[in-house]
């Protein structure tokens, strides 16, 4: 390269030499507002911005600025009463600003009809503001028409919000997130999302059975489903799909148990279940024949009468790995009315216990799980040696949250005497006990225990 050409090359910025496709990828990593501002640099940069395939719009910053000026809207009566009972005033709602609307309109106009991979929209919509609802529908329809693959819609609307029918007929959408505190109107009678594999729903109110009988049947390749419902009533009580392999259900809706005190799971291909809910009176259908791993977090709700979790526990009997929270242990011990099933495939068990009932349930589980090899105990507090453990094949014992107290050491020694096939004991020291002197003391004490045992000891701090 001659000197003159070299000088000319160096006088230009290096970024401008990059291919437009690379520049588009770089701009996609920036905040959408910043990326859009590059379109003002020159005509060439306006073209480059069209190649940005990730758009993220969030009105939270503008909401902070207008907080004192926004009008008030009432929540639904049930939610308002629920929050007031807890001393929280949540009656104030917000709407997105005209500047936020104009920014999105300009951005979408700059991009024309170029393809897009991901679209994220977080905004507050006025309860009776049809103009704002129409804007949201127009934005969603725009990106669906451009072949969007992933969409994250976090829309707060105190009224009924009809999402555009085009959304429920997308041929390209692979991942969809909808929430939060959104009351959907009646879904289109025919939903067709042939590419959707991941669906995440966070506090969304459906018309009666629209989730189970309209939306899910329209997702023929759905693999992962997450349904979270926080502080509201009207939770979905039936979840059915012939294709879903992973399911996460988190309900924190005490107002709802009066209306429908049951759950049904019809998921023949499910391999992973995470279920957090108050214990209910009935589990009408639990079809989980392919289940491999389950995490249960159950608790007692005073409004629920005649509790019985037998059908739920029986429905997960094929699992290989089972995690039980301390609350779940209590619920199962007290309200598995017809006893535990045989867990023929259970190899890994993790449980927490708040009292003697938990250790009695553990003894029962050991009896019903003849293949169990790994046991994880979340806390030794409350263990008493008078709960006898049956003969078992447990090879690995993992103790979590060990604090090194005299009672815990005594309990650990007693516990070890109940397991004759142990090969490894792993003890994780609690964060509250993490100082060098205490850890050294714990290791010294456990060394003494290990010398009396044939198994290997490991201490993690």
C-alpha positions in Angstrom: 0.0 0.0 0.0 1.5 3.4 -1.0 1.8 6.2 1.5 -1.0 8.3 0.0 -3.5 5.4 0.1 -2.4 4.5 3.7 -3.0 8.1 4.8 -6.4 8.2 3.2 -7.4 4.9 4.9 -6.3 6.0 8.3 -8.1 9.3 8.0 -11.5 7.4 8.0 -12.9 5.8 11.1 -12.2 2.1 11.4 -15.8 1.2 12.2 -17.1 2.5 8.9 -15.0 -0.2 7.1 -16.8 -3.0 8.8 -19.5 -4.8 6.8 -23.1 -3.5 7.4 -24.2 -6.9 8.8 -21.5 -6.7 11.4 -22.4 -3.1 12.3 -26.0 -4.2 12.6 -25.0 -6.9 15.1 -23.0 -4.4 17.1 -25.9 -1.9 17.3 -28.2 -4.7 18.4 -26.1 -5.0 21.6 -26.8 -1.4 22.5 -29.9 0.1 24.1 -32.5 0.6 21.3 -32.6 4.3 21.9 -28.9 4.7 21.6 -28.8 2.4 18.5 -31.6 4.5 16.8 -29.6 7.7 17.4 -26.9 6.5 15.1 -29.3 6.9 12.2 -28.7 10.6 12.4 -25.0 10.3 11.6 -25.5 9.9 7.9 -27.6 8.3 5.2 -25.4 5.2 5.3 -26.0 4.8 9.1 -29.7 5.1 8.6 -29.5 2.0 6.4 -27.3 0.2 9.0 -29.9 0.8 11.7 -32.4 -1.1 9.7 -30.2 -4.2 10.3 -30.7 -4.0 14.1 -32.6 -7.2 14.9 -33.1 -6.7 18.7 -35.5 -4.0 19.9 -36.1 -3.2 23.6 -38.5 -0.6 24.7 -39.1 0.2 28.4 -41.1 3.1 29.7 -39.9 2.7 33.4 -37.6 5.7 33.1 -40.3 8.0 31.8 -42.7 6.8 34.5 -40.3 7.9 37.2 -40.3 11.4 35.7 -44.0 11.6 35.5 -44.9 9.8 38.7 -46.4 12.9 40.5 -48.4 14.0 37.4 -50.2 10.8 36.3 -53.9 10.2 36.9 -55.2 7.5 39.1 -57.0 4.3 38.1 -58.6 1.7 40.2 -57.3 -1.9 40.3 -59.8 -4.6 40.1 -61.7 -4.8 43.4 -60.2 -8.1 44.5 -56.7 -7.0 44.0 -57.3 -3.6 45.7 -58.8 -5.2 48.7 -56.0 -7.8 48.9 -53.3 -5.1 48.9 -55.1 -2.8 51.3 -55.4 -5.6 53.8 -51.6 -5.7 53.7 -51.3 -2.0 54.2 -50.2 -1.3 50.6 -51.8 1.4 48.5 -51.4 0.3 44.9 -54.3 2.3 43.4 -52.0 4.5 41.3 -51.4 3.4 37.8 -49.4 5.0 35.0 -49.5 5.4 31.3 -46.7 5.7 28.8 -45.8 9.2 27.6 -46.3 10.7 24.2 -42.5 10.9 23.9 -42.3 7.1 24.5 -44.9 6.5 21.8 -43.1 8.7 19.3 -39.8 7.0 20.0 -41.2 3.6 19.1 -43.1 4.9 16.1 -40.0 6.5 14.7 -37.8 3.5 15.4 -40.2 1.1 13.6 -40.6 3.5 10.7 -36.8 3.8 10.3 -36.5 0.0 10.0 -39.2 -0.4 7.4 -40.0 -4.0 6.9 -36.5 -5.5 7.7 -36.5 -8.8 9.6 -36.4 -8.8 13.4 -35.4 -11.5 15.9 -36.4 -10.1 19.3 -38.9 -7.5 20.4 -39.3 -6.5 24.1 -41.9 -4.1 25.3 -42.5 -3.0 28.9 -45.1 -0.4 29.4 -48.2 0.8 31.4 -51.4 1.4 29.5 -54.4 3.4 30.7 -57.4 1.3 31.7 -59.8 3.1 29.4 -57.3 4.6 26.9 -58.2 3.0 23.6 -55.6 5.1 21.8 -52.8 3.6 23.8 -54.2 0.1 23.4 -54.3 0.6 19.7 -50.6 1.8 19.7 -49.5 -1.4 21.5 -51.5 -3.5 19.1 -49.9 -1.7 16.1 -46.4 -2.2 17.4 -46.9 -5.9 18.0 -48.5 -6.4 14.6 -45.6 -4.6 13.0 -42.9 -6.9 14.4 -45.0 -10.1 13.9 -45.3 -9.1 10.3 -41.5 -8.9 10.1 -41.0 -12.5 11.2 -40.1 -11.9 14.9 -38.7 -15.0 16.7 -38.8 -13.9 20.3 -41.2 -11.5 22.0 -41.3 -10.2 25.6 -44.5 -8.3 26.4 -44.7 -6.9 30.0 -47.9 -4.8 29.8 -49.7 -3.5 32.8 -53.3 -2.6 32.0 -56.1 -2.3 34.6 -58.7 -2.8 32.0 -59.3 -5.6 29.5 -56.5 -5.7 26.9 -57.1 -7.4 23.6 -53.7 -8.4 22.0 -53.8 -8.3 18.2 -55.1 -11.5 16.5 -51.9 -11.4 14.3 -49.9 -12.3 17.4 -51.7 -15.6 17.8 -51.2 -16.5 14.2 -47.4 -16.0 14.0 -45.7 -18.6 11.9 -42.2 -17.6 13.1 -42.5 -17.0 16.9 -40.4 -19.4 18.9 -40.4 -17.8 22.4 -43.2 -15.7 23.9 -43.4 -14.0 27.3 -46.6 -12.3 28.4 -47.3 -10.4 31.7 -47.7 -8.9 34.1 -51.0 -8.0 35.7 -52.7 -8.2 32.3 -56.3 -9.1 31.8 -56.7 -10.6 28.3 -59.9 -10.4 26.5 -61.4 -13.4 24.7 -58.7 -15.0 22.6 -59.3 -15.6 18.9 -61.2 -18.8 18.4 -58.4 -20.3 16.4 -54.8 -19.9 17.7 -52.0 -21.1 15.4 -48.4 -20.8 16.7 -46.7 -23.7 14.8 -43.1 -22.7 15.8 -43.6 -21.7 19.4 -41.4 -23.8 21.8 -41.2 -21.5 24.9 -44.2 -19.8 26.6 -43.9 -17.8 29.8 -47.0 -16.3 31.4 -46.7 -14.0 34.4 -50.0 -12.9 36.1 -52.2 -13.0 33.1 -56.0 -13.4 33.4 -57.6 -15.5 30.7 -61.2 -16.0 29.9 -62.6 -19.2 31.3 -60.3 -22.1 30.2 -58.8 -20.1 27.3 -55.3 -21.1 28.4 -56.0 -24.8 28.4 -58.5 -25.1 25.5 -57.5 -22.3 23.1 -53.9 -21.2 23.6 -52.1 -24.4 24.4 -53.8 -26.5 21.7 -52.6 -23.9 19.2 -49.0 -24.6 20.1 -48.3 -28.0 18.6 -44.5 -28.0 19.3 -44.5 -26.3 22.7 -41.7 -27.7 24.9 -41.4 -25.3 27.9 -44.3 -23.6 29.8 -44.1 -21.3 32.8 -47.2 -20.0 34.5 -46.7 -17.6 37.4 -49.6 -15.9 39.2 -48.8 -13.5 42.0 -51.2 -11.8 44.4 -54.3 -12.2 42.2 -57.2 -14.6 41.9 -58.4 -16.5 38.8 -55.3 -18.8 38.5 -55.5 -21.5 35.8 -56.4 -24.8 37.4 -56.0 -27.1 34.4 -52.7 -27.4 32.5 -52.8 -29.8 29.6 -50.5 -30.3 26.6 -49.3 -33.4 24.7 -45.9 -31.9 23.9 -44.7 -29.8 26.9 -41.5 -31.3 28.5 -40.7 -28.6 31.2 -43.3 -26.9 33.4 -42.9 -24.3 36.0 -46.0 -23.3 38.1 -45.8 -20.6 40.8 -49.0 -19.5 42.4 -49.3 -17.1 45.3 -53.0 -16.4 45.2 -54.7 -17.1 48.5 -57.9 -15.3 47.3 -58.4 -18.0 44.7 -58.7 -21.1 46.8 -62.3 -20.3 47.7 -63.4 -20.5 44.0 -61.7 -23.7 42.8 -59.8 -25.9 45.2 -58.2 -28.3 42.7 -55.5 -28.7 40.1 -55.1 -30.9 37.1 -52.0 -31.8 35.1 -52.3 -33.7 31.9 -48.8 -33.7 30.5 -47.8 -37.1 29.2 -44.3 -36.0 27.9 -43.3 -33.8 30.9 -39.8 -34.6 32.2 -39.4 -31.7 34.6 -41.9 -30.1 37.0 -41.5 -27.2 39.3 -44.7 -26.6 41.3 -45.2 -24.0 44.0 -48.7 -23.5 45.4 -50.8 -23.9 48.6 -51.9 -27.5 49.1 -55.4 -28.2 47.7 -58.3 -30.5 48.4 -58.2 -32.3 45.0 -55.9 -33.1 42.2 -58.4 -34.3 39.7 -55.9 -35.6 37.1 -52.2 -36.0 37.4 -50.9 -37.6 34.2 -47.1 -37.2 34.4 -46.0 -40.7 33.3 -42.7 -39.5 31.8 -41.6 -37.3 34.7 -37.9 -37.5 35.6 -37.4 -34.6 38.1 -39.9 -32.7 40.3 -39.6 -29.8 42.7 -42.5 -29.3 45.1 -43.0 -26.3 47.3 -46.4 -26.7 49.0 -47.7 -24.8 52.0 -50.9 -24.8 54.1 -53.5 -22.2 53.5 -56.1 -21.7 56.2 -58.9 -21.2 53.7 -58.6 -24.7 52.3 -60.5 -27.5 54.0 -60.3 -31.3 53.6 -56.7 -31.3 52.2 -55.5 -34.4 50.4 -52.3 -34.4 48.2 -52.4 -38.2 47.7 -53.1 -38.0 44.0 -50.4 -35.4 43.4 -47.8 -37.5 45.2 -48.9 -40.6 43.4 -48.8 -38.8 40.1 -45.0 -38.0 40.5 -44.1 -41.6 41.6 -41.9 -42.2 38.5 -39.4 -39.5 39.2 -35.7 -40.1 39.4 -35.0 -36.9 41.3 -37.3 -35.3 43.9 -36.9 -32.0 45.7 -39.2 -31.3 48.7 -39.2 -27.9 50.5 -39.8 -28.0 54.3 -43.4 -26.9 53.8 -43.9 -29.7 51.3 -42.6 -32.2 53.8 -45.1 -31.1 56.4 -48.0 -31.1 53.9 -47.2 -34.6 52.6 -46.7 -36.0 56.1 -50.0 -34.5 57.4 -52.2 -34.7 54.2 -51.2 -37.6 52.1 -54.3 -39.4 53.3 -53.8 -42.8 51.6 -50.1 -43.1 52.1 -47.0 -42.8 49.9 -46.7 -44.8 46.7 -43.7 -46.8 45.8 -41.0 -44.7 44.1 -39.4 -47.4 41.9 -37.1 -45.0 40.0 -36.1 -42.5 42.7 -32.3 -42.2 42.9 -31.8 -38.6 44.2 -33.8 -37.1 47.1 -33.5 -33.6 48.5 -35.6 -32.4 51.4 -35.8 -29.9 54.2 -37.4 -30.5 57.6 -38.7 -28.1 60.2 -39.6 -30.6 62.8 -39.8 -34.3 63.8 -42.5 -34.9 61.2 -39.9 -34.4 58.4 -37.6 -37.1 59.7 -40.5 -39.5 60.0 -41.4 -38.8 56.4 -37.8 -39.4 55.4 -37.9 -42.8 57.1 -41.1 -43.5 55.2 -39.6 -42.4 51.9 -36.5 -44.5 52.4 -38.8 -47.5 52.9 -40.7 -46.7 49.6 -37.6 -45.9 47.6 -35.4 -49.0 47.4 -33.1 -47.5 44.7 -32.3 -44.3 46.5 -28.5 -43.5 46.3 -28.1 -39.8 47.0 -29.8 -37.9 49.9 -29.5 -34.2 50.3 -30.6 -32.8 53.7 -31.1 -29.0 53.7 -30.8 -28.6 57.5 -30.0 -30.9 60.4 -31.9 -28.8 62.9 -34.7 -30.7 64.4 -33.3 -34.2 63.7 -33.7 -36.6 66.6 -32.1 -39.9 66.9 -35.3 -41.6 68.1 -36.5 -41.6 64.5 -35.2 -44.9 63.2 -34.2 -45.1 59.5 -35.0 -48.3 57.7 -32.3 -50.3 55.8 -31.3 -48.4 52.7 -28.8 -48.2 49.9 -27.9 -44.5 50.2 -24.3 -44.0 49.1 -24.0 -40.2 49.2 -25.2 -38.0 52.0 -25.1 -34.2 51.4 -25.7 -31.9 54.4 -26.5 -28.2 53.6 -26.4 -25.2 55.9 -24.2 -26.8 58.5 -23.3 -24.3 61.3 -21.1 -26.5 63.4 -23.1 -26.4 66.7 -22.8 -29.1 69.3 -26.3 -30.2 68.6 -25.7 -30.5 64.9 -22.6 -32.6 65.5 -24.5 -34.9 67.8 -27.3 -35.2 65.2 -24.9 -35.9 62.4 -23.2 -38.7 64.3 -26.6 -40.2 65.0 -27.7 -39.7 61.5 -24.6 -41.5 60.1 -25.4 -44.5 62.2 -28.6 -45.1 60.2 -26.9 -45.4 56.9 -24.7 -48.5 56.4 -23.8 -48.2 52.7 -22.4 -44.6 52.7 -19.4 -43.9 50.6 -19.3 -40.1 50.7 -20.5 -37.5 53.2 -20.4 -33.9 51.9 -21.0 -31.0 54.3 -21.7 -27.5 53.1 -21.0 -24.9 55.8 -23.6 -22.2 56.1 -22.6 -18.6 55.1 -23.2 -17.4 58.6 -20.5 -19.7 59.9 -17.9 -18.7 57.3 -14.9 -17.5 59.2 -11.5 -19.2 59.1 -11.5 -20.2 62.8 -14.9 -21.8 62.8 -14.3 -23.6 59.5 -11.1 -25.0 60.9 -13.0 -26.2 64.0 -15.7 -27.8 61.9 -13.2 -29.6 59.7 -11.3 -30.8 62.8 -14.6 -32.1 64.4 -15.7 -33.8 61.1 -12.2 -35.4 60.8 -12.8 -37.1 64.1 -16.2 -38.3 62.9 -14.7 -39.5 59.6 -12.0 -41.6 61.4 -14.8 -43.5 63.0 -16.5 -44.1 59.7 -15.5 -46.0 56.6 -16.8 -43.3 54.2 -15.1 -40.3 52.7 -15.8 -36.8 54.1 -15.7 -33.5 52.2 -16.3 -30.1 53.7 -17.2 -27.1 51.4 -17.1 -23.6 52.7 
